[in-house]
Amino acid sequence: MSRMKELNKKMISGIQQIGVGVKNFNEAWKWYIPNFGMDIRIFEEKATAEYMLPYTDGEPRERHACLAINMLGGGGFEIWQHTERTPVAPAFELQVGDLGIIAGKIKSPVIQAAYDHLHHEAEILTEILKDPAGRDNFFVKDPFNNIWQIVEESSIFMDCNKSTGGSYGAIIGTSHPEKAIKLYSGVLGYDTVVYDQEGTFEDLQTIPGGKGKFRRVLLQHSEHRKGPFSRLFGPSEIELVQALDRKPEKIFKNRIWGDLGFIHLCFDVLGMKALKDECSEKGFPFTVDSDVHPQGKPFDMGEAAGHFAYVEDPDGTLIEFVETHKIPISQRLGWYINLWKRRDVTKPIPDWMMKLIRMMKVKPHRLKG
């Protein structure tokens, strides 16, 4: 199989998905479809995770996973379940400032509508409050103990009568923001500091551990993202939070990749070889690379083909990169968007073509459990 023409520089198209480890795949997805609008199935498969040995105690792990997106725009969810072992929860209550992904960010063009909807379906942790940038936001906890920040953001891809879009980023606990910024700003392009503040914060008060003293750094990107799916993914942000009055715990302490909670943040990229070189030069070498299999086998995402890799931020939070080569738009008809055949892979796929992905819509009642 020939490779997609390699770019001589890396390109970040946006957040492709946030990985969510769950105990019951169908139960979780049945909740995420009506409540977060994650009803478009890009791929779903049961397979063996063979490449993640550094994070799975050196053993391949059987899993059931899907990538689901929301046509309002934003990144998707990779809903992920171990199938031959019981996924493990943290041994302690996660608190703001713990090291790793503390909360996923979800964008909403109408924050009050999102609040009214989720108020009946999720555990509301805060009222609608202002963040340090003056934006409306609130926090909820889903039935699977994951915390989500719903953030006011007007950008949408397709008007589809939903109060929330997809993944808009993450709140990430860090022990040293300056070191973390070398990855998130220096490599991933979040070069705009919206705020950098220390103190106590009203919008965190009712979240576990939120009454403490923190340093919060909100990063956004000054340049519009480019690439095939950039219009769907839209803008995004990373918020770094440092606990200043306690020693934080590592969220995945004594657990493995795919266990319960937020397991990674994934970026859709082009120019993987150039990205690999840059990450190595800047001190964030690939720890997993699907071009390097223990038995030399080629990687195949099944319904969606591509190349993936992982790096760690300075506190061990996993960042995934995926260079997508094709995605299905109708499994029944055998239709795919094949990026290998596009003359210029750096340009966005036309909106009319992307909107055909609606053919992959899933109804909650069709999921078992």
C-alpha positions in Angstrom: 0.0 0.0 0.0 1.5 3.4 -1.0 1.8 6.1 1.5 0.1 9.5 1.3 2.6 12.0 -0.1 4.7 13.2 2.9 4.6 16.9 3.7 7.9 18.5 4.5 6.4 20.2 7.5 3.8 19.3 10.1 0.3 20.6 10.1 -2.1 20.4 13.0 -5.7 20.3 11.7 -7.4 20.4 15.1 -8.5 18.1 18.0 -9.7 14.9 16.4 -11.0 13.4 19.7 -10.6 13.0 23.4 -10.3 9.4 24.6 -12.7 8.3 27.2 -12.2 4.9 29.0 -15.5 3.4 30.1 -16.7 0.2 31.8 -19.6 -0.5 29.4 -19.2 0.7 25.8 -22.9 0.6 24.8 -24.2 2.2 28.0 -21.7 5.1 27.7 -22.4 5.8 24.0 -26.2 5.6 24.6 -25.7 8.5 27.0 -23.3 10.5 24.9 -25.5 10.5 21.8 -28.5 12.4 23.2 -26.6 14.5 25.7 -23.5 15.5 23.9 -24.7 14.9 20.3 -22.1 12.3 19.5 -24.2 10.4 17.0 -22.0 10.1 13.9 -20.0 6.8 13.9 -16.7 7.3 12.0 -15.5 3.8 13.0 -16.2 1.1 15.5 -14.4 -2.1 16.0 -13.3 -4.8 18.4 -9.6 -5.4 18.1 -6.3 -5.9 19.9 -4.3 -2.8 21.0 -0.9 -4.1 20.1 1.1 -0.8 19.9 0.5 0.6 23.3 2.7 -1.8 25.3 4.6 1.0 27.1 1.2 2.0 28.7 -0.5 -1.5 29.0 2.0 -3.2 31.3 3.8 -4.7 28.2 0.8 -6.7 27.1 -1.5 -6.4 24.1 -5.1 -5.6 25.3 -8.4 -6.5 23.7 -10.7 -3.6 23.4 -14.0 -2.3 21.9 -13.8 1.3 20.6 -15.4 3.8 18.4 -14.8 7.3 17.1 -18.0 9.4 17.3 -18.5 13.0 16.3 -21.1 15.8 16.5 -21.9 17.6 13.2 -22.3 20.9 15.1 -18.5 20.9 15.0 -15.6 20.2 17.3 -13.6 17.1 18.0 -15.0 13.7 18.6 -15.0 11.2 21.4 -13.1 7.9 21.2 -15.2 5.7 23.5 -12.9 2.9 24.7 -13.5 -0.2 26.7 -11.2 -3.0 27.8 -13.0 -6.3 26.9 -10.7 -8.9 28.6 -10.0 -7.1 31.9 -12.1 -5.0 34.2 -11.1 -1.4 33.6 -9.8 0.3 36.8 -11.0 3.5 38.4 -8.6 5.9 40.3 -8.0 4.8 43.8 -8.6 8.3 45.0 -11.0 11.1 44.2 -9.6 13.2 41.4 -9.2 16.9 42.2 -8.5 20.0 40.2 -4.8 20.2 39.7 -4.1 16.5 39.6 -1.7 15.5 36.8 -3.4 14.5 33.6 -6.7 15.4 31.9 -8.9 16.7 34.6 -11.9 17.7 32.4 -12.9 17.6 28.8 -14.0 20.9 27.3 -17.3 20.9 25.2 -18.3 24.0 23.2 -21.7 25.4 23.2 -23.1 28.3 21.0 -26.0 28.8 23.4 -24.8 28.1 26.9 -28.2 28.5 28.6 -29.7 26.0 26.3 -26.9 23.5 27.1 -27.4 24.1 30.8 -31.2 23.6 30.6 -30.7 20.4 28.7 -27.9 18.9 30.8 -29.5 20.0 34.1 -31.9 17.0 33.7 -29.5 14.5 32.5 -26.1 15.0 34.3 -24.8 16.0 37.7 -24.5 19.8 37.6 -21.4 20.8 39.4 -21.6 24.6 39.0 -24.1 27.2 37.9 -23.4 29.2 34.8 -20.4 31.4 35.8 -17.8 33.5 34.2 -14.3 32.1 33.7 -11.2 34.4 34.0 -11.7 35.4 30.4 -15.2 36.6 31.1 -16.9 33.8 29.2 -20.0 31.9 30.4 -19.2 28.3 31.4 -20.4 25.6 33.7 -19.2 22.1 34.8 -21.1 18.8 34.8 -20.2 15.3 35.7 -21.5 12.5 33.5 -22.8 9.2 34.9 -19.4 7.6 34.4 -17.6 10.1 36.8 -16.0 12.2 34.1 -16.1 16.0 34.5 -16.8 18.3 31.5 -16.6 22.0 31.2 -19.2 23.5 28.8 -17.7 26.6 27.3 -19.4 29.4 25.4 -18.1 29.3 21.8 -20.0 30.5 18.7 -18.2 28.6 16.0 -20.2 25.8 14.4 -19.8 23.5 11.4 -23.4 22.6 10.7 -26.6 23.9 12.3 -28.3 20.7 13.5 -30.5 21.8 16.4 -28.0 20.8 19.2 -27.1 22.8 22.3 -23.5 21.5 22.4 -20.9 20.7 19.9 -17.9 18.4 20.2 -14.7 18.4 22.0 -13.2 21.9 22.4 -10.0 20.9 24.3 -9.2 19.9 27.8 -8.2 21.1 31.3 -4.8 19.5 32.1 -3.2 19.4 35.4 0.5 20.2 35.3 3.3 20.5 37.9 5.2 23.1 35.8 3.3 25.2 33.3 6.4 26.6 31.6 7.6 23.1 30.7 4.1 22.1 29.5 3.9 25.2 27.3 6.9 23.9 25.3 4.7 21.2 24.0 1.2 22.8 23.9 2.4 26.1 22.5 5.8 25.2 20.9 4.6 22.1 19.1 0.8 22.1 19.0 0.5 25.8 18.1 -1.5 27.1 21.1 0.6 30.3 21.0 -1.9 32.8 22.5 -2.1 33.2 26.3 -5.7 34.3 27.0 -5.0 34.5 30.7 -2.3 33.5 33.2 -3.7 34.0 36.7 -3.0 32.8 40.2 -5.4 32.6 43.1 -8.8 31.1 44.0 -11.5 31.0 41.3 -15.2 31.2 41.6 -16.0 28.9 38.7 -14.0 26.1 40.3 -15.3 26.3 43.9 -17.8 23.4 43.7 -15.6 21.0 41.7 -13.6 18.4 43.8 -10.5 20.2 45.1 -11.6 23.5 43.4 -11.4 25.6 46.6 -7.6 25.5 46.5 -5.1 28.0 45.1 -4.2 27.5 41.5 -2.3 28.9 38.6 -4.5 28.8 35.5 -3.1 29.3 32.0 -5.5 29.3 29.0 -3.9 28.7 25.6 -5.6 29.2 22.2 -4.1 29.3 18.7 -3.7 32.5 16.7 -3.7 30.9 13.3 -6.7 29.2 11.8 -6.1 25.4 11.6 -5.6 24.0 8.1 -6.1 20.5 6.7 -8.9 18.2 5.4 -11.1 18.2 8.5 -10.2 21.6 9.9 -13.6 23.2 9.3 -15.3 20.4 11.2 -12.9 20.5 14.1 -12.8 24.3 14.3 -10.9 26.2 17.0 -9.9 24.7 20.3 -8.0 25.5 23.5 -5.9 24.0 26.3 -6.1 25.1 29.9 -3.2 24.2 32.2 -3.9 24.1 35.9 -1.2 24.0 38.6 -2.1 23.3 42.2 -0.2 25.7 44.4 -1.2 24.6 47.9 -1.0 20.8 47.7 1.0 18.0 46.1 -1.1 16.7 43.1 -1.5 13.0 42.3 -1.0 11.4 38.9 -4.5 10.6 37.5 -3.3 7.3 36.0 -1.2 6.3 39.0 -1.1 2.4 39.2 -3.4 2.1 36.2 -3.0 1.5 32.4 -4.0 3.2 29.2 -7.7 2.6 28.5 -8.7 2.4 32.2 -11.6 4.6 33.3 -11.5 8.3 32.6 -9.8 10.6 30.1 -7.0 8.5 28.5 -5.6 10.9 25.9 -6.1 14.0 23.8 -5.8 13.3 20.1 -4.8 15.7 17.3 -5.4 15.2 13.6 -2.2 16.0 11.8 -0.4 16.0 8.4 3.3 15.5 7.9 3.9 12.9 10.5 7.6 12.4 9.7 8.2 16.2 10.1 6.2 16.2 13.3 8.2 13.2 14.6 11.5 15.1 14.0 10.2 18.3 15.6 8.9 16.4 18.7 12.3 14.7 19.1 14.2 17.9 18.7 12.1 19.7 21.3 12.3 16.9 23.9 9.0 15.1 23.3 10.0 11.9 21.4 7.4 9.6 20.1 6.8 6.8 22.7 4.5 4.9 20.3 4.5 4.9 16.5 2.2 2.8 14.4 5.0 2.7 11.7 7.0 0.7 14.2 5.2 -2.5 15.2 6.9 -5.1 17.5 6.4 -7.8 14.8 6.8 -5.4 11.8 3.1 -5.6 10.8 1.5 -2.6 9.0 -1.1 -0.6 10.9 -4.7 -0.6 9.7 -7.5 1.3 11.4 -10.1 -0.9 9.6 -12.9 1.3 8.4 -10.7 4.4 8.8 -7.1 4.0 7.8 -4.2 6.1 9.0 -0.9 6.5 11.0 -0.9 7.2 14.7 1.7 8.1 17.4 1.9 9.3 21.0 4.0 11.6 23.0 3.9 12.5 26.7 3.8 16.0 28.2 6.2 16.7 31.1 3.9 15.1 33.6 3.1 12.0 31.5 -0.3 13.1 30.0 -0.7 11.3 26.7 -1.1 13.3 23.5 -2.0 11.3 20.4 -1.4 12.3 16.8 -3.3 10.7 13.9 -2.6 11.2 10.2 -5.9 10.1 8.6 -5.8 8.6 5.2 -9.4 7.6 4.6 -12.7 7.7 6.4 -16.0 6.0 5.6 -19.1 8.0 4.7 -21.3 5.0 4.1 -20.3 1.5 5.1 -23.4 0.1 3.4 -22.5 1.6 0.1 -18.8 1.3 0.5 -18.2 5.0 0.1 -15.0 6.6 1.5 -13.3 9.9 1.6 -9.8 8.9 0.4 -7.2 11.6 1.2 -4.5 9.7 -0.7 -6.2 10.6 -4.0 -6.7 14.3 -3.2 -4.5 16.8 -5.1 -3.9 19.0 -2.1 -4.4 17.3 1.2 -3.8 20.6 3.1 -7.1 22.1 1.9 -10.4 21.5 3.8 -12.7 18.8 2.3 -15.7 20.6 0.8 -18.5 21.1 3.2 -21.0 19.2 1.0 -18.8 16.2 1.1 -18.2 16.3 4.8 -21.9 16.6 5.4 -22.4 13.2 3.7 -21.0 11.8 6.9 -24.5 12.2 8.3 -25.2 8.9 6.6 -23.2 7.3 9.5 -25.7 8.6 12.1 -26.5 6.1 15.0 -29.7 6.0 16.9 -29.3 5.3 20.7 -32.0 2.6 20.7 -29.9 0.5 18.2 -27.1 0.1 20.8 -27.4 -2.8 23.1 -27.3 -2.3 26.9 
